[in-house]
């Protein structure tokens, strides 16, 4: 497992935990609501527990939804602003961690193409 995959795994666990922390403990809406908010990242958590290589991909897909939710809550709900900003930051963390290996490969390919010319 590469370093970026470990960071992605950390982001998946953090986003999953944040949903329960936010919606069940800090600003309680109930455990059922917290479970519903955690549902989009649940496939990534399951794949992570199974050590599947696509866990980071599905986590990044779910992070796109959480990013939108975090931005919306930041503007709409002043009481949850800090939690929403944390959700937005974790979503960005997860998306960048997932794409980091591909970005490095692209840069390396570009550098090798410049050397060949």
KOLTOR-473956 format. One record per residue (C-alpha): residue number from 1; x, z, y. Coordinates in steps of 0.2 Angstrom, whole numbers, plus 5000, padded with zeros to 4 digits. Each point is the difference from the previous one (the first is absolute). Layout:
BEGIN
num->NUM	px->X	pz->Z	py->Y
...
***
This chain:
BEGIN
num->1	px->5000	pz->5000	py->5000
num->2	px->5007	pz->4995	py->5017
num->3	px->5001	pz->5011	py->5015
num->4	px->4986	pz->4990	py->5008
num->5	px->4989	pz->5002	py->4985
num->6	px->5003	pz->5019	py->5001
num->7	px->4996	pz->5000	py->5018
num->8	px->4984	pz->4990	py->4996
num->9	px->4996	pz->5013	py->4986
num->10	px->5002	pz->5014	py->5013
num->11	px->4988	pz->4991	py->5012
num->12	px->4987	pz->4997	py->4986
num->13	px->5000	pz->5019	py->4996
num->14	px->5000	pz->5005	py->5018
num->15	px->4986	pz->4989	py->5005
num->16	px->4990	pz->5006	py->4985
num->17	px->5003	pz->5018	py->5004
num->18	px->4996	pz->4997	py->5018
num->19	px->4983	pz->4995	py->4996
num->20	px->4996	pz->5016	py->4991
num->21	px->5009	pz->5010	py->5013
num->22	px->4990	pz->4992	py->5014
num->23	px->4983	pz->4998	py->4993
num->24	px->4999	pz->5015	py->4989
num->25	px->5010	pz->5014	py->5008
num->26	px->5005	pz->4997	py->5018
num->27	px->4984	pz->4992	py->5006
num->28	px->4989	pz->5003	py->4986
num->29	px->4987	pz->4987	py->4995
num->30	px->4999	pz->5005	py->4982
num->31	px->5010	pz->4996	py->4984
num->32	px->4989	pz->4985	py->4996
num->33	px->5003	pz->4992	py->5017
num->34	px->5019	pz->5004	py->4998
num->35	px->4999	pz->4991	py->4983
num->36	px->4992	pz->4985	py->5007
num->37	px->5013	pz->4999	py->5014
num->38	px->5014	pz->5001	py->4987
num->39	px->4992	pz->4987	py->4989
num->40	px->5009	pz->4984	py->5007
num->41	px->5017	pz->5008	py->4996
num->42	px->4995	pz->5006	py->4983
num->43	px->5005	pz->4984	py->4990
num->44	px->5018	pz->5002	py->5008
num->45	px->5001	pz->5018	py->4995
num->46	px->4994	pz->4996	py->4982
num->47	px->5013	pz->4986	py->4999
num->48	px->5013	pz->5011	py->5007
num->49	px->4997	pz->5013	py->4987
num->50	px->5001	pz->4987	py->4986
num->51	px->5017	pz->4994	py->5009
num->52	px->4993	pz->4982	py->5002
num->53	px->5010	pz->4989	py->5011
num->54	px->4985	pz->4994	py->5010
num->55	px->4995	pz->5018	py->5006
num->56	px->5009	pz->4997	py->5017
num->57	px->4991	pz->4983	py->5002
num->58	px->4983	pz->5008	py->4998
num->59	px->5005	pz->5015	py->5011
num->60	px->5004	pz->4988	py->5014
num->61	px->4984	pz->4991	py->4998
num->62	px->4991	pz->5016	py->5002
num->63	px->5011	pz->5005	py->5014
num->64	px->4993	pz->4986	py->5010
num->65	px->4983	pz->5007	py->4999
num->66	px->5007	pz->5018	py->5004
num->67	px->5009	pz->4992	py->5015
num->68	px->4984	pz->4993	py->5007
num->69	px->4991	pz->5016	py->4997
num->70	px->5014	pz->5010	py->5008
num->71	px->5000	pz->4990	py->5016
num->72	px->4981	pz->5001	py->5001
num->73	px->4999	pz->5018	py->4998
num->74	px->5014	pz->5003	py->5013
num->75	px->4990	pz->4991	py->5013
num->76	px->4983	pz->5007	py->4995
num->77	px->5002	pz->5018	py->4994
num->78	px->5011	pz->5011	py->5011
num->79	px->4998	pz->5014	py->4988
num->80	px->5009	pz->4991	py->4986
num->81	px->5012	pz->4990	py->5011
num->82	px->5016	pz->5009	py->4993
num->83	px->4994	pz->4997	py->4982
num->84	px->4995	pz->4982	py->5004
num->85	px->5017	pz->4997	py->5007
num->86	px->5008	pz->5007	py->4985
num->87	px->4990	pz->4988	py->4989
num->88	px->5005	pz->4985	py->5011
num->89	px->5018	pz->5005	py->4999
num->90	px->5000	pz->5003	py->4981
num->91	px->4991	pz->4983	py->4998
num->92	px->5014	pz->4991	py->5010
num->93	px->5013	pz->5010	py->4990
num->94	px->4992	pz->4994	py->4983
num->95	px->4998	pz->4981	py->5006
num->96	px->5018	pz->5000	py->5006
num->97	px->5007	pz->5008	py->4984
num->98	px->4991	pz->4988	py->4990
num->99	px->5007	pz->4985	py->5009
num->100	px->5017	pz->5006	py->5003
num->101	px->5008	pz->4992	py->4984
num->102	px->4992	pz->4983	py->5004
num->103	px->5006	pz->5001	py->5018
num->104	px->5018	pz->5004	py->4994
num->105	px->5000	pz->4986	py->4988
num->106	px->4994	pz->4988	py->5013
num->107	px->5014	pz->5005	py->5012
num->108	px->5013	pz->4998	py->4986
num->109	px->4993	pz->4983	py->4996
num->110	px->5001	pz->4995	py->5018
num->111	px->5018	pz->5007	py->5002
num->112	px->5006	pz->4990	py->4985
num->113	px->4992	pz->4984	py->5006
num->114	px->5010	pz->5002	py->5016
num->115	px->5016	pz->5003	py->4991
num->116	px->4997	pz->4984	py->4989
num->117	px->4998	pz->4989	py->5016
***
